[in-house]
Amino acid sequence: MIVTNYYLPLSEWSFVVEVGVSYDSDLEHVEKVTKEVILETLTETEGGIKDFVPVVRFYAFGESSINLKAILRVHDFSDQFAVKSAFIKKLQVRFKQENINIPFPTRANGITHAVPA
């Protein structure tokens, strides 16, 4: 049996949330807004590490979006679930306010098309 101890050497835990934004997006603005939402989430949600410096990295040109990874940090492995949920909800609301579109792919006749949110 393989046992993974998530509490050693530290109980703190970093995790990634992946999201895609429209190719029309101003990536500097997307990064700024996403970092603000990370800070807000970690400050307001139990388990978040309030002094963590938010990290956002763009990593791929996807079929329908430019993809990024938002990195957050929590006190305990199990805290990631509530913090991730809060972050996703806050980010979706904030992106709507900032007119940052999260496109979703659709298929017609076997061809993938990007559809703005």
Sequence and secondary structure as in RCSB ss.txt:
>XXXX:A:sequence
MIVTNYYLPLSEWSFVVEVGVSYDSDLEHVEKVTKEVILETLTETEGGIKDFVPVVRFYAFGESSINLKAILRVH
DFSDQFAVKSAFIKKLQVRFKQENINIPFPTRANGITHAVPA
>XXXX:A:secstr
     TTSS S EEEEEEEEE TTS HHHHHHHHHHHHHHHHHHSTTB TT   EEEEEEE SSSEEEEEEEEES
STTHHHHHHHHHHHHHHHHHHHTT    EEEEETTEEEEE  
